[in-house]
């Protein structure tokens, strides 16, 4: 995403008064480093995302002194708020949740809310419907 679009999103967040809660970056590794420097992060992948680019993303986090804890969601898994922690065992010292797939967003936001930590949605496509 180019910097003009990122700036427009951040300005829009400011207009909505949510700039302290929402911030857009053009570099996902930089965003994670800014939010959780030298910390552990829970990275939630769909199976296809992990095999497509997840290993490389995990390696980049490690090189950046971030400690990723990967959770690869089983295909056709039905997760609800009652069963999420049966599938995803997040340690208490995790400092952020990172995810890529919009179908995982509710679960990722829920985990971040429970732990009171930031949630980072790394957009891999051009659709921003429902992002805010």
C-alpha positions as CSV (number, residue, x, y, z in Angstrom):
1,X,0.0,0.0,0.0
2,X,1.4,3.4,-0.8
3,X,2.2,6.1,1.8
4,X,-0.6,8.4,0.6
5,X,-3.2,5.8,1.2
6,X,-1.7,5.0,4.6
7,X,-1.7,8.7,5.5
8,X,-5.3,9.1,4.4
9,X,-6.3,6.2,6.6
10,X,-4.5,7.6,9.6
11,X,-6.1,11.0,9.0
12,X,-9.5,9.4,8.8
13,X,-8.9,7.6,12.1
14,X,-8.0,11.0,13.5
15,X,-11.2,12.5,12.2
16,X,-13.1,9.7,13.9
17,X,-11.2,10.3,17.1
18,X,-9.8,6.8,17.2
19,X,-6.1,7.6,16.4
20,X,-5.0,6.3,19.8
21,X,-6.6,2.9,19.0
22,X,-6.1,2.5,15.3
23,X,-2.9,3.1,13.3
24,X,-2.0,2.1,9.8
25,X,1.6,1.2,8.6
26,X,3.0,0.3,5.3
27,X,5.5,-2.3,6.7
28,X,4.1,-5.1,8.8
29,X,7.4,-6.0,10.5
30,X,7.9,-2.4,11.5
31,X,4.4,-2.3,12.9
32,X,5.0,-5.4,15.1
33,X,8.4,-4.0,16.2
34,X,6.7,-0.7,17.2
35,X,3.9,-2.3,19.1
36,X,5.8,-5.1,20.8
37,X,9.5,-4.5,20.7
38,X,11.5,-7.5,21.8
39,X,8.4,-9.2,22.9
40,X,6.4,-12.3,22.2
41,X,3.5,-12.1,19.6
42,X,0.8,-14.6,18.8
43,X,0.6,-14.9,15.0
44,X,-2.6,-16.6,13.8
45,X,-2.5,-18.0,10.3
46,X,-4.9,-20.0,8.2
47,X,-3.2,-23.1,6.9
48,X,-2.9,-21.7,3.4
49,X,-1.5,-18.4,4.6
50,X,1.2,-20.1,6.7
51,X,2.4,-22.3,3.8
52,X,2.1,-19.4,1.3
53,X,4.1,-16.7,3.2
54,X,3.9,-17.5,7.0
55,X,7.3,-19.2,7.3
56,X,9.0,-16.2,5.7
57,X,7.1,-13.7,7.9
58,X,8.0,-15.7,11.0
59,X,11.7,-15.7,10.0
60,X,11.6,-11.9,9.5
61,X,10.1,-11.5,13.0
62,X,12.8,-13.6,14.5
63,X,15.5,-11.6,12.8
64,X,13.9,-8.4,14.2
65,X,14.2,-9.8,17.8
66,X,10.5,-10.5,18.0
67,X,9.4,-13.9,19.4
68,X,6.6,-15.3,17.3
69,X,4.3,-18.0,18.6
70,X,2.5,-19.4,15.5
71,X,-1.0,-20.7,15.6
72,X,-2.1,-22.4,12.3
73,X,-5.8,-22.8,12.2
74,X,-7.1,-26.2,11.0
75,X,-9.0,-26.1,7.8
76,X,-12.8,-25.9,8.2
77,X,-12.3,-25.3,12.0
78,X,-15.4,-23.8,13.6
79,X,-14.2,-21.4,16.3
80,X,-16.4,-19.6,18.6
81,X,-15.7,-17.4,21.6
82,X,-16.3,-20.3,24.0
83,X,-13.8,-22.7,22.3
84,X,-11.1,-20.4,21.0
85,X,-8.7,-21.1,23.9
86,X,-9.1,-24.8,23.4
87,X,-7.5,-24.3,20.0
88,X,-5.2,-21.3,20.7
89,X,-3.2,-21.5,23.9
90,X,-1.9,-18.0,24.2
91,X,0.7,-17.5,27.0
92,X,0.2,-14.6,29.4
93,X,3.3,-12.7,28.4
94,X,2.3,-12.2,24.7
95,X,2.3,-8.5,23.8
96,X,0.3,-8.5,20.6
97,X,-1.8,-10.6,18.2
98,X,-1.0,-10.6,14.5
99,X,-3.3,-12.0,11.8
100,X,-3.7,-12.0,8.0
101,X,-7.0,-13.5,7.1
102,X,-10.2,-11.5,7.6
103,X,-12.1,-14.7,8.5
104,X,-10.0,-14.9,11.6
105,X,-10.4,-11.3,12.6
106,X,-13.2,-11.7,15.2
107,X,-11.2,-14.4,17.0
108,X,-8.0,-12.3,16.9
109,X,-9.8,-9.2,18.2
110,X,-11.3,-11.3,21.0
111,X,-8.0,-12.7,22.1
112,X,-6.4,-9.2,22.0
113,X,-9.3,-7.9,24.1
114,X,-9.1,-10.6,26.7
115,X,-5.4,-10.1,27.1
116,X,-5.7,-6.3,26.7
117,X,-3.0,-6.2,24.1
118,X,-2.8,-4.7,20.6
119,X,-4.1,-6.5,17.5
120,X,-2.3,-6.1,14.2
121,X,-4.2,-7.0,11.0
122,X,-1.7,-7.3,8.1
123,X,-3.7,-6.6,4.9
124,X,-2.6,-8.8,2.0
125,X,-5.2,-7.5,-0.4
126,X,-6.9,-4.2,-1.4
127,X,-10.2,-4.6,0.4
128,X,-10.6,-2.5,3.6
129,X,-14.3,-3.1,4.1
130,X,-15.1,-3.3,7.8
131,X,-11.5,-2.6,8.9
132,X,-12.6,0.1,11.4
